[in-house]
Amino acid sequence: LGDAPTIGAGLIFGRDNDKLYVLTANHVVRRGTTEARNLLVALKSLPNRPLPAILLSTFSKESDLAVISVEGLAKHGVDLCGFDFGSVAVYWEPKRGEKVYAVGNPNGMGWAMSVNPDLVSETVENRVMFQTTFISLGHSGGGLLDEFGFLVGMILSDQPPYASALLLTSTIQTLRNWGYPVEWMDPQTAVDASGAAYGNVLNAAAANGDVAGIRRALTVC
């Protein structure tokens, strides 16, 4: 930002027309009126070849949300259909004492995750606080997972001993209101009446009568 480099993490939440959409913390890419330039995003499938990215105009200072797009993926050999959003399900509100794991880009170490879990201390409105000794610079924008691997939130602060993450249940609707395709499994539509998981975005859209979601899923792949 400005003349200083910055690092952070992001969560891929959708794809469309040879591009990926990535959610990150707004403070990672904006400071006041200054916006990050020359953005590069490293995908796990191409860890040693960062791809140029675009900072999009939609953001929220209040919720600390920003969106980045990575475009022209086919020419870089990235298969959009290889991203399995069906295995990502946004979890319900965590409770005090539950185990969570932070995943991010601490000090430039991509996809690093602690061996031992951190513990939830409290949930206030749409944010969860957790105790941690692992988190550090570069975790902001990364994911907070529960002990079963479900996505709980997006990490906002990366300074121990207490860190915070934004719960993603409300964030899903914000992203949709901004007009983005969200392929995370919404907890309200991810299971049928018996509690069984639909398994993927297409199945969930079909079961819930989401015509736009069906078309989008079929068009992308």
C-alpha positions in Angstrom: 0.0 0.0 0.0 1.5 3.3 -1.1 5.2 2.6 -1.4 5.2 -0.3 1.1 4.5 -3.9 0.2 1.8 -5.7 2.1 0.7 -9.4 2.5 -2.5 -11.0 3.4 -4.8 -13.9 2.5 -8.1 -14.4 0.8 -11.0 -16.8 0.4 -12.2 -17.9 -3.1 -16.0 -17.7 -3.1 -17.1 -17.9 -6.7 -16.1 -18.1 -10.4 -17.5 -16.8 -13.7 -16.3 -16.3 -17.3 -12.7 -17.4 -16.8 -12.3 -15.5 -13.5 -12.2 -16.2 -9.8 -13.6 -14.0 -7.1 -11.7 -13.7 -3.8 -12.9 -12.2 -0.5 -10.3 -10.5 1.7 -10.1 -8.0 4.5 -10.5 -4.5 3.3 -7.6 -3.2 5.5 -5.3 -5.6 3.6 -5.9 -3.7 0.3 -7.0 -0.2 1.4 -5.7 2.3 3.9 -7.9 5.4 3.9 -8.2 6.5 0.3 -5.0 4.6 -0.7 -5.6 1.4 -2.6 -3.2 -1.5 -3.2 -1.6 -1.6 -6.6 0.1 -4.4 -8.6 -1.8 -7.1 -6.7 -0.6 -10.7 -7.0 -2.5 -13.8 -5.9 -1.0 -17.2 -5.4 -3.3 -20.1 -5.9 -2.6 -23.4 -4.2 -2.5 -25.2 -7.6 0.1 -22.7 -8.7 2.0 -21.8 -5.5 5.2 -20.6 -7.3 3.5 -18.5 -10.0 1.5 -15.6 -8.5 -1.1 -14.3 -10.9 -2.0 -10.6 -11.4 -5.3 -9.6 -9.7 -7.7 -6.7 -9.8 -9.1 -4.8 -6.7 -12.8 -4.4 -7.4 -14.8 -1.3 -6.4 -17.2 -3.0 -4.0 -16.1 -2.9 -0.3 -17.3 -2.3 3.2 -15.3 -0.3 5.7 -17.7 -1.2 8.5 -17.5 -5.0 7.9 -13.9 -4.9 6.6 -14.7 -6.6 3.4 -13.1 -6.3 0.0 -13.2 -8.3 -3.3 -10.4 -9.2 -5.7 -10.8 -10.9 -9.1 -8.2 -13.1 -10.8 -8.9 -13.2 -14.6 -7.7 -14.9 -17.7 -7.1 -18.2 -15.9 -7.3 -20.4 -18.9 -4.1 -19.0 -20.4 -2.3 -19.8 -17.1 -3.5 -23.4 -17.2 -6.0 -23.0 -14.4 -9.1 -25.2 -14.7 -12.0 -23.4 -13.2 -13.9 -26.7 -12.9 -11.2 -28.0 -10.6 -12.3 -25.9 -7.7 -14.6 -28.0 -5.4 -16.9 -25.5 -3.7 -19.1 -28.4 -2.7 -16.6 -29.3 0.0 -16.8 -25.8 1.5 -19.7 -25.3 3.8 -20.1 -22.1 5.9 -20.7 -23.2 9.5 -23.2 -21.9 12.1 -22.2 -19.7 15.0 -19.4 -21.2 17.1 -19.6 -21.5 20.9 -17.2 -20.6 23.6 -14.4 -23.1 24.0 -14.9 -24.7 20.6 -11.7 -25.5 18.7 -10.8 -23.5 15.6 -7.9 -23.3 13.2 -6.5 -20.3 11.4 -5.4 -20.6 7.8 -3.6 -17.8 6.0 -0.4 -16.4 4.8 1.6 -15.7 7.9 4.8 -13.8 7.1 4.4 -15.0 3.5 4.0 -18.8 4.3 1.0 -19.6 2.2 -1.8 -21.9 3.5 0.0 -22.3 6.9 -2.3 -23.8 9.6 -1.6 -24.4 13.2 -1.0 -27.9 14.5 -2.8 -27.3 17.7 -6.3 -25.6 17.7 -7.1 -22.2 19.1 -10.2 -21.7 21.3 -13.2 -19.5 20.8 -13.5 -17.0 23.6 -16.8 -15.2 22.6 -19.0 -14.3 19.7 -20.3 -10.7 19.5 -22.9 -10.0 16.8 -21.2 -11.2 13.6 -17.7 -11.5 14.9 -16.0 -14.4 16.7 -13.0 -13.8 19.1 -10.5 -16.5 19.7 -7.3 -17.0 21.7 -4.2 -17.7 19.7 -0.4 -17.8 19.8 -0.1 -18.9 16.2 -1.6 -16.0 14.3 0.6 -13.3 12.8 1.0 -10.7 10.0 -0.5 -12.1 6.8 -3.4 -14.0 8.4 -5.9 -11.2 7.7 -8.3 -12.2 5.0 -7.7 -15.9 5.6 -10.1 -18.5 6.8 -11.0 -19.7 10.3 -12.0 -23.4 10.3 -13.7 -25.5 12.9 -12.3 -28.9 14.0 -14.3 -30.6 11.2 -12.9 -28.4 8.5 -16.0 -26.2 8.0 -15.4 -22.6 7.2 -16.4 -20.4 10.2 -15.2 -17.0 9.3 -12.7 -14.6 7.6 -9.8 -13.5 9.9 -9.8 -9.7 10.5 -7.1 -9.2 13.1 -3.8 -10.9 13.2 -2.3 -9.8 16.5 -2.1 -12.4 19.3 -3.1 -13.3 22.0 -6.7 -12.4 20.8 -7.7 -12.4 17.2 -11.1 -11.9 15.5 -12.9 -13.2 12.5 -16.0 -12.2 10.7 -18.7 -14.8 10.6 -19.6 -15.6 7.0 -23.3 -16.4 7.3 -24.2 -12.7 6.8 -21.3 -12.1 4.4 -22.8 -14.5 1.9 -25.9 -12.2 1.5 -23.7 -9.1 1.3 -21.7 -10.6 -1.6 -24.9 -11.6 -3.4 -26.3 -8.1 -2.9 -23.2 -6.8 -4.6 -23.9 -9.1 -7.6 -21.3 -11.7 -7.2 -21.8 -15.5 -7.7 -21.3 -17.1 -4.3 -20.6 -20.8 -4.5 -20.1 -21.5 -0.8 -22.8 -23.8 0.6 -25.2 -21.6 2.5 -26.0 -23.3 5.8 -29.7 -22.6 5.3 -29.8 -24.4 2.0 -26.9 -26.9 2.2 -28.9 -29.8 3.7 -32.3 -31.3 3.1 -35.1 -31.8 5.6 -33.5 -34.9 7.1 -30.2 -33.0 7.6 -28.3 -34.8 4.8 -25.9 -32.6 2.8 -26.7 -32.0 -0.8 -23.0 -32.4 -1.6 -22.4 -29.7 -4.2 -23.7 -26.3 -5.3 -25.7 -27.7 -8.3 -27.6 -30.2 -6.2 -28.4 -27.6 -3.6 -29.6 -25.1 -6.2 -31.8 -27.7 -7.8 -33.3 -28.8 -4.5 -34.1 -25.3 -3.5 -35.5 -24.2 -6.8 -32.7 -21.7 -7.5 -32.9 -21.4 -11.3 -30.2 -18.7 -11.5 -27.9 -20.9 -9.4 -28.5 -23.9 -11.6 -27.8 -21.9 -14.8 -24.6 -20.5 -13.3 -23.3 -23.9 -12.1 -24.0 -25.4 -15.5 -22.5 -22.5 -17.5 -19.2 -22.3 -15.6 -18.5 -26.1 -16.0 
